[in-house]
Amino acid sequence: MKVAVFSTKAYDRQFLEAANSPKQHDLVFFEPRLNQDTAILAAGFPAVCVFVHDQVDAPTLEMLASRGTRLIVLRCAGFNNVDLNTASKLGITVVRVPAYSPYGVAEHAVGLILSLNRKIHRAYNRVREGNFALDGLLGFNLNGRTVGIIGTGKIGLILGQIMKGFGCHLLAYDVYHNPEMEALGGKYVELPELFANSDIISLHCPLTPETHHLINAEAIEQMKPRMMLINTSRGALINTQDVIEGLKTGRVGSLGVDVYEQESELFFEDLSGEIIQDDVFQRLTTFPNVLITGHQAFFTEDALRNIAETTLNNISDIEQGRSCPNEIRPQPEVEPKILVK
């Protein structure tokens, strides 16, 4: 099948071409992101492959459909950037990669926790400058602390397993209780109780209308003073302005994020020679107790290999008329829930 691959970096091409070797799909790589303006590049392509920041909204889908596209292939798990209802109406199939790096993401979250707690990022810079003073680098033992995990799918469960190994107590929130989390000793509670008793809170739920700005001023007010907040899921789970206020008052003791609500204009690009115009993001970078990485939690060799192989398998399934286990269909409206990721 002829596939237009958008938002392509060198590493995407490397792993996709390797996975495609036995399948022989016709992959054509484009560096720009997909949106209404760049959709013309996909004219005549029956399939389009996209990533997290590609804009697959109704106008883009209509343009793609009018030029022959019948398959949207997501090389990621999240699909909040796709208008599934419009895709269905236009007869466009949507597939994704549901779980490609649960260990990588969970391990990255732990890396953020350790770095923030023991001030490793600050100590690194000090030592390079010949400053070996310990003032301002005081941390705490993870053993015996309480970790609140919001969203207990694969990633949340793995984080629980790792933190249990440190000797942490686990609180969990999810509409769907995971028996494996309970077997670890994780206790499911409602959000107010999790907020009030967690020393560290880590977010592992998808972005839905119900989870948008899940962490806001009201939630922060319920949290334990000086708690640590970690987000490796989706940026818009957090109201950044409210978290900034929490950092200023000390209610939020430290913040580690691999995602940001307005990251589509920043992440995956080298902007080191430019003036970043996002004042909210720039404010975040001024806090010594904030650690930001640029959506790299998934970025492991294992993940890129899994993404490429699953992506190519999805294309082959659709091309050959087989049922694809990773197809996404519009869901009927249901009572608001936080779904596992």
C-alpha positions in Angstrom: 0.0 0.0 0.0 1.2 3.5 -0.8 1.5 5.4 2.5 2.2 9.1 3.2 4.2 9.3 6.5 4.0 12.8 8.1 6.0 14.3 10.9 9.0 12.2 9.9 12.3 12.4 11.8 15.4 10.4 10.9 14.7 7.9 13.6 11.2 7.3 12.3 12.4 6.6 8.9 15.2 4.2 10.1 12.8 2.0 12.1 9.9 2.1 9.7 12.1 1.1 6.7 13.6 -1.7 8.7 10.1 -3.0 9.7 8.8 -2.6 6.1 11.6 -4.6 4.5 9.6 -7.9 4.5 6.3 -6.2 3.8 7.2 -3.9 0.9 4.7 -1.1 1.4 5.4 2.1 -0.5 6.4 4.5 2.2 6.8 8.2 1.2 8.2 10.4 4.1 7.3 14.0 4.7 8.9 16.2 7.4 5.9 18.6 7.8 3.1 17.8 10.2 -0.3 16.9 8.8 -2.9 19.6 8.9 -5.4 21.2 6.5 -2.7 23.0 4.7 -0.3 20.1 4.2 -3.0 17.5 3.4 -2.5 18.2 -0.3 0.8 16.3 0.0 -1.2 13.1 0.5 -3.2 13.4 -2.7 -3.5 9.9 -4.2 -2.2 8.1 -1.1 -4.8 5.5 0.2 -3.1 5.6 3.6 -1.7 8.4 5.8 0.6 7.7 8.8 0.6 10.4 11.6 2.0 11.1 15.0 0.8 12.8 18.2 0.9 16.4 16.9 -0.6 15.9 13.5 -3.9 17.6 13.2 -6.4 15.1 11.9 -9.6 17.2 12.3 -12.7 17.4 10.2 -11.4 19.8 7.5 -8.2 17.8 7.2 -10.1 14.5 6.9 -12.4 15.9 4.3 -9.5 17.0 2.2 -7.8 13.7 2.6 -11.0 11.7 1.7 -11.6 13.9 -1.4 -8.1 12.9 -2.7 -8.4 9.1 -2.1 -7.3 8.5 1.5 -9.2 5.7 3.2 -6.8 4.8 6.1 -5.3 6.9 8.9 -2.5 5.0 10.6 -1.5 6.4 14.0 2.0 5.5 15.2 1.1 6.3 18.8 -1.4 5.2 21.4 -3.3 8.5 21.9 -5.9 9.5 19.4 -7.3 12.7 20.8 -6.0 14.6 17.7 -8.3 12.6 15.4 -12.0 13.4 14.7 -13.2 9.8 14.8 -16.8 10.7 14.1 -15.9 12.5 10.9 -13.5 9.7 9.8 -16.3 7.2 10.3 -18.8 9.3 8.2 -16.2 9.6 5.4 -15.5 5.9 5.4 -11.9 6.3 6.7 -10.5 3.6 8.9 -8.4 4.6 11.8 -5.8 2.3 13.5 -3.2 3.0 16.2 -0.4 1.4 18.3 -2.1 0.8 21.7 0.9 -0.1 23.8 4.4 0.4 22.5 6.5 1.6 25.5 4.8 1.0 28.8 8.1 0.2 30.5 9.9 3.1 28.9 7.2 5.7 30.0 7.0 4.3 33.5 10.8 4.2 33.9 11.0 7.8 32.6 8.4 8.9 35.2 10.6 7.3 37.9 13.6 9.1 36.4 11.8 12.4 36.9 10.9 11.5 40.5 14.5 10.6 41.4 15.9 13.6 39.7 13.5 16.1 41.3 13.8 14.5 44.7 17.6 14.3 44.9 18.1 17.5 42.7 20.3 15.5 40.3 19.8 17.9 37.5 20.9 20.8 39.6 23.8 18.9 41.1 25.1 18.0 37.6 25.3 21.7 36.7 26.9 22.6 40.0 29.7 20.1 39.8 30.5 21.1 36.2 31.0 24.6 37.5 33.2 23.4 40.4 30.5 23.9 43.0 30.4 20.9 45.4 28.2 22.5 48.1 25.2 20.5 49.2 23.0 23.4 50.2 19.7 23.3 48.4 20.1 19.6 47.4 18.3 18.0 50.3 15.9 15.2 49.3 13.9 12.5 51.1 13.8 8.7 51.2 11.3 7.2 48.8 10.9 4.3 51.2 7.8 4.7 53.2 6.4 7.5 51.1 2.9 7.4 49.5 2.6 7.5 45.7 -0.8 8.2 44.1 -1.2 6.8 40.6 -4.1 8.2 38.5 -4.8 5.7 35.7 -3.8 2.1 36.4 -3.5 0.6 32.9 -0.2 -0.9 31.7 1.9 2.2 32.4 0.4 3.0 35.7 0.7 -0.6 36.8 4.4 -0.8 35.9 5.0 2.4 37.8 3.3 0.9 40.8 5.6 -2.2 40.5 8.7 0.0 40.4 7.7 2.2 43.3 6.6 -0.8 45.4 10.2 -1.9 44.9 11.4 1.3 46.6 9.1 0.5 49.5 6.4 3.0 48.7 2.8 2.8 49.7 0.4 2.9 46.7 -2.9 4.7 46.3 -4.7 4.4 43.0 -7.6 6.0 41.1 -9.3 4.6 38.1 -12.9 3.8 37.3 -11.8 0.3 36.3 -9.9 -1.4 39.2 -6.9 -3.4 38.0 -6.6 -6.6 40.0 -2.8 -6.6 39.4 -2.6 -3.2 41.1 -4.6 -4.5 44.0 -2.4 -7.6 44.2 0.6 -5.2 44.6 -1.1 -3.7 47.7 -2.4 -0.7 45.8 -5.5 0.8 47.5 -8.2 2.3 45.2 -9.6 5.5 46.6 -11.5 8.5 45.3 -9.5 11.5 44.1 -9.8 13.7 47.1 -8.3 11.0 49.4 -5.5 10.4 46.9 -4.8 14.1 46.7 -4.7 14.5 50.4 -2.5 11.6 51.2 0.0 11.3 48.4 3.6 12.6 48.6 4.0 12.0 44.9 1.2 12.0 42.3 1.8 10.5 38.8 -0.7 10.8 35.9 -1.2 7.9 33.6 -4.7 8.4 32.1 -5.6 9.5 28.6 -6.8 12.9 27.6 -10.6 13.0 27.3 -13.2 15.7 27.9 -13.6 14.3 31.4 -9.9 14.4 32.2 -9.1 17.7 30.6 -7.5 19.9 33.4 -8.0 17.1 35.9 -5.3 18.9 37.9 -6.6 22.4 38.5 -6.7 24.9 41.4 -9.5 23.0 43.2 -7.5 19.7 43.0 -4.2 21.4 44.1 -6.0 22.9 47.1 -6.8 19.3 48.3 -3.2 18.1 47.9 -0.7 17.5 50.6 1.6 20.5 51.0 4.9 20.2 49.1 3.8 17.2 47.2 5.5 16.2 43.9 3.5 16.1 40.7 4.5 14.0 37.6 2.9 14.0 34.2 4.1 11.7 31.4 0.7 11.2 29.8 -0.9 14.2 28.1 -0.2 17.9 28.8 -3.8 19.1 29.0 -4.4 16.9 32.0 -2.9 19.8 33.9 -4.0 23.4 34.0 -0.6 24.9 33.8 -1.5 28.3 35.1 -3.0 26.7 38.2 0.1 24.6 38.8 2.3 27.7 38.5 0.2 29.3 41.2 0.6 26.0 43.3 4.4 26.2 42.8 4.5 29.8 43.9 2.6 29.1 47.1 4.5 25.9 47.8 1.5 23.7 47.7 3.2 22.0 44.7 6.7 21.2 46.0 8.0 20.0 42.7 6.8 19.3 39.1 8.2 16.9 36.6 6.6 16.8 33.1 7.3 15.2 29.8 4.3 16.7 28.2 2.9 20.2 28.0 -0.6 21.5 27.0 0.8 23.7 24.1 3.7 21.4 23.2 2.8 21.1 19.6 4.5 24.4 18.8 7.6 23.4 20.8 8.4 19.7 21.2 10.4 17.6 18.6 12.0 20.7 17.2 15.3 22.5 17.8 14.4 26.0 18.9 17.7 26.8 20.6 18.4 29.7 18.3 14.9 31.2 18.6 13.0 33.3 21.1 10.2 31.1 22.5 7.0 33.1 22.5 5.1 30.9 25.0 5.2 32.9 28.2 3.6 30.2 30.3 6.2 27.6 29.3 9.0 30.1 29.8 7.6 30.9 33.3 7.7 27.1 34.1 11.4 27.0 33.2 12.3 29.6 35.8 11.4 27.4 38.8 14.3 25.4 40.3 11.9 22.7 41.4 10.5 22.1 37.9 12.0 19.5 35.5 10.7 19.4 31.9 11.6 16.9 29.2 10.4 17.2 25.6 8.0 14.2 25.2 10.8 11.7 25.3 9.4 9.2 27.8 8.4 6.8 25.0 11.8 7.3 23.2 13.6 4.0 23.5 14.9 1.6 20.8 12.4 -1.0 22.0 9.5 1.5 21.6 10.5 2.7 18.1 10.8 -0.9 17.0 7.4 -1.8 18.4 5.8 1.3 16.9 7.2 0.5 13.5 6.3 -3.2 13.5 2.8 -2.6 14.8 2.2 0.2 12.3 3.2 -1.9 9.4 1.2 -4.8 10.6 -1.9 -2.6 10.9 -1.4 -1.4 7.3 -1.1 -5.0 6.1 -4.2 -6.1 8.0 -6.3 -3.4 6.4 -4.8 -3.9 2.9 -5.4 -7.6 3.0 -9.0 -7.3 4.4 -8.2 -8.9 7.7 -9.7 -7.7 11.0 -7.3 -5.3 12.6 -7.2 -5.5 16.5 -6.0 -2.0 16.7 -8.8 -0.3 14.8 -10.4 2.6 16.6 -14.1 3.4 16.2 -16.2 6.2 17.6 -17.6 5.4 21.0 -21.2 6.0 22.0 -21.6 8.7 24.7 -21.3 7.2 28.1 -21.1 8.4 31.7 -17.8 10.3 32.1 -15.0 8.0 33.2 -11.2 8.1 33.5 -10.1 5.3 31.2 -6.9 3.4 31.6 -4.0 4.2 29.3 
